[in-house]
Amino acid sequence: MDATADLDTALQFVIRRVREEAILSGEPLSEEQASLLEHLPSHSVFPESSDPEALPVPRDLAYERLCELAKTAHDRDLRADPDTRDWLFAASVAALNRHPMLWLLGWAGAKPARPWWDRSLLFIGALLLTAGWIAILLLADVPSHLVLAGLGCAAILVLVGLGTRYLDRWELKRTINECRPTLNDTLIPR
């Protein structure tokens, strides 16, 4: 299955579950809420500010309700089947595609799982940078060595950043492939 089909499947699943939860709550989604759910904004409409009191941010009640419904649907699905991986699939697909649905899923408590080696990579990256800085301090008496050590540290930073990004994408794809078979046949045509 390709990435577009996975994204469509994940979005259909989340939208369907939020709509079902709204009906179960006794108050179906309004047109505004349904439209927002299907067309989530890809960025904030409010300018970023370093002073949190500089701009009062109005509450978005429609989005808050969608988050609440998604959380309730997520919790209900986990209570009904603790082994369900549908929400993990949806969160992983949204993260891989950098889709705004990931924000809603995050508020609902459905986040892509972090691999066990994630913290180890952080520790190894810190060790490499520390070793680079120690090398700079030891070689600081010769200017050409200082430049080479600085370039080495910069290269380590770039490689660790690119490697981490690659491993994150690989882990998301692996999670998607593991979770795909558990989805309902109504969502994924086989």
Backbone hydrogen bonds in HBPLUS format (Angstrom, degrees):
<---DONOR---> <-ACCEPTOR-->    atom                        ^
c    i                          cat <-CA-CA->   ^        H-A-AA   ^      H-
h    n   atom  resd res      DA  || num        DHA   H-A  angle D-A-AA Bond
n    s   type  num  typ     dist DA aas  dist angle  dist       angle   num
A0006-ASP N   A0002-ASP O   3.00 MM   4  6.31 156.8  2.05 151.1 158.4     1
A0007-LEU N   A0003-ALA O   2.91 MM   4  6.10 158.7  1.95 147.1 152.7     2
A0008-ASP N   A0004-THR O   2.90 MM   4  6.14 164.1  1.93 149.9 154.3     3
A0009-THR N   A0005-ALA O   2.88 MM   4  6.04 159.0  1.93 147.1 153.2     4
A0010-ALA N   A0006-ASP O   2.87 MM   4  6.07 164.2  1.89 152.4 156.6     5
A0011-LEU N   A0007-LEU O   2.90 MM   4  6.06 167.7  1.91 155.0 158.4     6
A0012-GLN N   A0008-ASP O   2.88 MM   4  5.98 161.6  1.92 148.0 153.7     7
A0013-PHE N   A0009-THR O   2.93 MM   4  6.11 157.0  1.98 147.8 154.1     8
A0014-VAL N   A0010-ALA O   3.04 MM   4  6.33 168.3  2.05 154.8 156.3     9
A0015-ILE N   A0011-LEU O   2.91 MM   4  6.00 171.4  1.92 156.7 159.6    10
A0016-ARG N   A0012-GLN O   2.85 MM   4  5.85 160.1  1.89 145.9 152.2    11
A0017-ARG N   A0013-PHE O   2.94 MM   4  6.12 163.9  1.97 151.8 156.2    12
A0018-VAL N   A0014-VAL O   2.91 MM   4  6.08 159.0  1.96 153.1 158.7    13
A0019-ARG N   A0015-ILE O   2.96 MM   4  6.11 161.3  2.00 148.6 153.9    14
A0020-GLU N   A0016-ARG O   2.89 MM   4  6.11 160.1  1.93 150.2 156.0    15
A0021-GLU N   A0017-ARG O   2.93 MM   4  6.07 157.0  1.98 143.5 149.8    16
A0022-ALA N   A0018-VAL O   2.94 MM   4  6.15 149.4  2.04 144.7 153.0    17
A0023-ILE N   A0019-ARG O   3.04 MM   4  6.36 154.2  2.11 147.8 154.3    18
A0024-LEU N   A0020-GLU O   2.90 MM   4  6.20 159.5  1.94 150.2 156.3    19
A0025-SER N   A0021-GLU O   2.93 MM   4  6.11 138.6  2.10 140.1 151.0    20
A0027-GLU N   A0022-ALA O   3.27 MM   5  5.71 136.0  2.48 172.4 164.0    21
A0026-GLY N   A0023-ILE O   3.01 MM   3  5.24 152.0  2.09 105.3 114.2    22
A0034-ALA N   A0030-SER O   2.89 MM   4  6.09 164.4  1.91 155.1 159.6    23
A0035-SER N   A0031-GLU O   2.89 MM   4  5.98 158.5  1.94 146.0 152.2    24
A0036-LEU N   A0032-GLU O   2.91 MM   4  6.09 157.7  1.96 146.1 152.6    25
A0037-LEU N   A0033-GLN O   2.87 MM   4  6.05 158.2  1.92 148.9 154.7    26
A0038-GLU N   A0034-ALA O   3.10 MM   4  6.31 152.1  2.18 143.9 150.5    27
A0039-HIS N   A0035-SER O   2.90 MM   4  5.96 129.9  2.16 142.0 155.8    28
A0039-HIS N   A0036-LEU O   3.26 MM   3  5.05 133.3  2.50  91.3 103.8    29
A0054-ALA N   A0051-ASP O   3.04 MM   3  5.34 164.5  2.07 114.8 119.7    30
A0064-GLU N   A0060-ASP O   2.92 MM   4  6.18 160.2  1.96 154.5 161.1    31
A0065-ARG N   A0061-LEU O   2.96 MM   4  6.10 152.2  2.04 142.0 148.7    32
A0066-LEU N   A0062-ALA O   3.08 MM   4  6.39 154.9  2.15 143.9 150.7    33
A0067-CYS N   A0063-TYR O   2.91 MM   4  6.21 156.5  1.96 152.5 158.8    34
A0068-GLU N   A0064-GLU O   2.94 MM   4  6.17 158.2  1.99 146.4 152.5    35
A0069-LEU N   A0065-ARG O   2.85 MM   4  6.08 160.7  1.89 153.0 158.0    36
A0070-ALA N   A0066-LEU O   2.87 MM   4  6.03 159.1  1.91 147.2 153.3    37
A0071-LYS N   A0067-CYS O   2.90 MM   4  6.09 156.7  1.96 147.7 154.0    38
A0072-THR N   A0068-GLU O   2.96 MM   4  6.18 160.6  2.00 147.4 152.7    39
A0073-ALA N   A0069-LEU O   2.85 MM   4  6.05 161.2  1.88 150.3 155.7    40
A0074-HIS N   A0070-ALA O   2.84 MM   4  5.98 159.5  1.88 146.8 153.0    41
A0075-ASP N   A0071-LYS O   2.86 MM   4  6.05 166.8  1.88 152.3 155.8    42
A0076-ARG N   A0072-THR O   2.85 MM   4  5.98 159.1  1.89 147.8 154.2    43
A0077-ASP N   A0073-ALA O   2.90 MM   4  6.07 160.2  1.94 149.5 154.6    44
A0078-LEU N   A0074-HIS O   3.00 MM   4  6.25 155.7  2.06 148.7 155.4    45
A0079-ARG N   A0075-ASP O   2.93 MM   4  6.18 150.4  2.02 147.5 155.7    46
A0080-ALA N   A0076-ARG O   2.94 MM   4  6.16 155.3  2.00 147.8 154.7    47
A0081-ASP N   A0077-ASP O   2.87 MM   4  6.00 155.9  1.93 147.6 154.2    48
A0084-THR N   A0081-ASP O   3.00 MM   3  5.51 167.6  2.02 123.5 125.5    49
A0089-PHE N   A0085-ARG O   2.88 MM   4  6.08 153.2  1.95 147.9 155.6    50
A0090-ALA N   A0086-ASP O   2.97 MM   4  6.27 162.4  2.00 148.1 152.3    51
A0091-ALA N   A0087-TRP O   2.90 MM   4  6.10 162.0  1.94 148.4 153.2    52
A0092-SER N   A0088-LEU O   2.87 MM   4  5.97 158.0  1.92 146.9 153.2    53
A0093-VAL N   A0089-PHE O   2.91 MM   4  6.10 163.3  1.94 155.6 160.0    54
A0094-ALA N   A0090-ALA O   2.96 MM   4  6.09 161.9  1.99 146.9 152.3    55
A0095-ALA N   A0091-ALA O   2.91 MM   4  6.04 153.6  1.98 143.6 151.1    56
A0096-LEU N   A0092-SER O   2.87 MM   4  6.04 161.4  1.91 148.4 153.7    57
A0097-ASN N   A0093-VAL O   3.00 MM   4  6.14 153.3  2.07 147.2 153.9    58
A0098-ARG N   A0094-ALA O   2.86 MM   4  5.68 105.4  2.43 132.0 149.1    59
A0099-HIS N   A0094-ALA O   2.87 MM   5  4.91 160.5  1.91 144.3 149.0    60
A0098-ARG N   A0095-ALA O   3.17 MM   3  4.83 152.0  2.25  94.9 103.3    61
A0102-LEU N   A0099-HIS O   3.02 MM   3  5.99 169.5  2.03 129.6 132.4    62
A0103-TRP N   A0100-PRO O   3.06 MM   3  5.69 145.5  2.18 115.8 122.8    63
A0105-LEU N   A0101-MET O   2.91 MM   4  6.22 162.4  1.94 155.3 160.8    64
A0106-GLY N   A0102-LEU O   2.81 MM   4  5.92 147.7  1.91 142.7 151.6    65
A0107-TRP N   A0103-TRP O   3.05 MM   4  6.38 157.1  2.11 150.3 155.3    66
A0108-ALA N   A0104-LEU O   3.00 MM   4  6.25 137.5  2.18 139.3 151.8    67
A0110-ALA N   A0105-LEU O   2.86 MM   5  5.12 145.5  1.98 161.4 154.4    68
A0109-GLY N   A0106-GLY O   3.10 MM   3  5.12 151.6  2.18  99.1 108.0    69
A0118-ASP N   A0115-PRO O   3.15 MM   3  5.47 167.4  2.17 115.3 117.7    70
A0121-LEU N   A0117-TRP O   3.04 MM   4  6.33 152.7  2.12 152.5 158.0    71
A0122-LEU N   A0118-ASP O   3.33 MM   4  6.68 152.9  2.41 142.5 149.3    72
A0123-PHE N   A0119-ARG O   3.01 MM   4  6.30 157.4  2.07 148.6 154.3    73
A0124-ILE N   A0120-SER O   2.86 MM   4  6.13 161.2  1.90 153.8 158.9    74
A0125-GLY N   A0121-LEU O   2.86 MM   4  6.00 162.1  1.89 149.6 154.7    75
A0126-ALA N   A0122-LEU O   2.99 MM   4  6.21 155.5  2.06 145.2 151.8    76
A0127-LEU N   A0123-PHE O   2.93 MM   4  6.21 153.5  2.00 146.9 154.5    77
A0128-LEU N   A0124-ILE O   2.92 MM   4  6.19 158.5  1.96 152.6 158.0    78
A0129-LEU N   A0125-GLY O   3.01 MM   4  6.25 160.8  2.05 149.1 154.0    79
A0130-THR N   A0126-ALA O   2.91 MM   4  6.06 157.7  1.96 147.5 154.1    80
A0131-ALA N   A0127-LEU O   2.86 MM   4  6.05 160.1  1.90 149.4 155.0    81
A0132-GLY N   A0128-LEU O   2.91 MM   4  6.14 150.0  2.00 142.5 151.1    82
A0133-TRP N   A0129-LEU O   2.93 MM   4  6.24 157.4  1.98 150.2 155.3    83
A0134-ILE N   A0130-THR O   2.90 MM   4  6.16 155.4  1.96 150.3 157.5    84
A0135-ALA N   A0131-ALA O   2.93 MM   4  6.13 153.2  2.00 144.2 151.6    85
A0136-ILE N   A0132-GLY O   2.95 MM   4  6.28 149.2  2.05 143.7 152.4    86
A0137-LEU N   A0133-TRP O   2.98 MM   4  6.27 160.4  2.02 148.8 153.2    87
A0138-LEU N   A0134-ILE O   2.94 MM   4  6.17 155.0  2.00 149.6 156.4    88
A0139-LEU N   A0135-ALA O   2.97 MM   4  6.03 146.8  2.08 145.5 153.9    89
A0142-VAL N   A0139-LEU O   3.31 MM   3  6.19 165.5  2.33 125.1 127.7    90
A0145-HIS N   A0142-VAL O   3.01 MM   3  5.40 123.9  2.33 109.6 123.8    91
A0146-LEU N   A0142-VAL O   3.08 MM   4  6.40 150.2  2.17 151.3 160.5    92
A0147-VAL N   A0143-PRO O   3.10 MM   4  6.40 156.0  2.16 150.5 155.2    93
A0148-LEU N   A0144-SER O   3.05 MM   4  6.28 162.0  2.08 144.5 149.6    94
A0149-ALA N   A0145-HIS O   2.80 MM   4  5.97 159.7  1.84 151.0 156.6    95
A0150-GLY N   A0146-LEU O   2.93 MM   4  6.09 156.2  1.99 144.5 151.3    96
A0151-LEU N   A0147-VAL O   2.89 MM   4  6.15 157.4  1.94 150.3 156.4    97
A0152-GLY N   A0148-LEU O   2.88 MM   4  6.08 148.2  1.98 142.6 152.1    98
A0153-CYS N   A0149-ALA O   2.94 MM   4  6.26 154.7  2.00 148.0 153.9    99
A0154-ALA N   A0150-GLY O   3.00 MM   4  6.26 158.6  2.05 146.7 152.7   100
A0155-ALA N   A0151-LEU O   2.86 MM   4  6.07 155.5  1.92 146.1 152.9   101
A0156-ILE N   A0152-GLY O   2.89 MM   4  6.15 153.7  1.96 147.0 154.3   102
A0157-LEU N   A0153-CYS O   2.94 MM   4  6.23 159.3  1.98 150.4 155.5   103
A0158-VAL N   A0154-ALA O   3.02 MM   4  6.29 161.9  2.05 150.8 155.1   104
A0159-LEU N   A0155-ALA O   2.87 MM   4  6.06 167.7  1.89 153.6 157.3   105
A0160-VAL N   A0156-ILE O   2.85 MM   4  5.96 163.2  1.88 153.9 158.5   106
A0161-GLY N   A0157-LEU O   2.97 MM   4  6.09 160.4  2.01 146.1 151.9   107
A0162-LEU N   A0158-VAL O   2.89 MM   4  6.11 168.3  1.91 156.3 159.1   108
A0163-GLY N   A0159-LEU O   2.80 MM   4  5.80 158.0  1.85 145.2 152.6   109
A0164-THR N   A0160-VAL O   2.90 MM   4  5.94 157.9  1.95 145.6 151.3   110
A0165-ARG N   A0161-GLY O   3.07 MM   4  6.25 160.1  2.11 145.5 151.0   111
A0166-TYR N   A0162-LEU O   2.93 MM   4  6.14 161.0  1.97 149.3 154.5   112
A0167-LEU N   A0163-GLY O   2.89 MM   4  6.09 163.8  1.92 150.5 155.0   113
A0168-ASP N   A0164-THR O   2.86 MM   4  6.05 154.3  1.93 149.5 156.5   114
A0169-ARG N   A0165-ARG O   3.07 MM   4  6.31 164.6  2.09 150.5 153.8   115
A0170-TRP N   A0166-TYR O   2.94 MM   4  6.15 158.7  1.99 150.4 156.9   116
A0171-GLU N   A0167-LEU O   2.88 MM   4  6.02 158.8  1.92 147.1 152.5   117
A0172-LEU N   A0168-ASP O   2.93 MM   4  6.18 157.7  1.98 149.9 156.1   118
A0173-LYS N   A0169-ARG O   2.98 MM   4  6.20 161.4  2.02 149.6 154.4   119
A0174-ARG N   A0170-TRP O   2.95 MM   4  6.17 154.7  2.02 146.7 154.1   120
A0175-THR N   A0171-GLU O   2.90 MM   4  6.12 158.5  1.95 148.7 154.4   121
A0176-ILE N   A0172-LEU O   2.90 MM   4  6.13 158.0  1.95 149.6 155.8   122
A0177-ASN N   A0173-LYS O   2.99 MM   4  6.22 160.3  2.03 148.2 153.0   123
A0178-GLU N   A0174-ARG O   2.97 MM   4  6.23 147.4  2.07 144.8 154.0   124
A0179-CYS N   A0175-THR O   2.92 MM   4  6.09 151.7  2.00 149.9 157.3   125
A0180-ARG N   A0176-ILE O   2.94 MM   4  5.87 141.7  2.08 149.5 158.1   126
A0182-THR N   A0179-CYS O   3.06 MM   3  5.70 151.6  2.15 121.3 129.4   127
A0183-LEU N   A0180-ARG O   3.35 MM   3  5.90 164.5  2.37 118.5 122.4   128
A0187-LEU N   A0184-ASN O   3.09 MM   3  5.55 149.2  2.19 108.7 116.8   129
A0188-ILE N   A0184-ASN O   3.33 MM   4  6.70 159.7  2.37 151.5 156.8   130
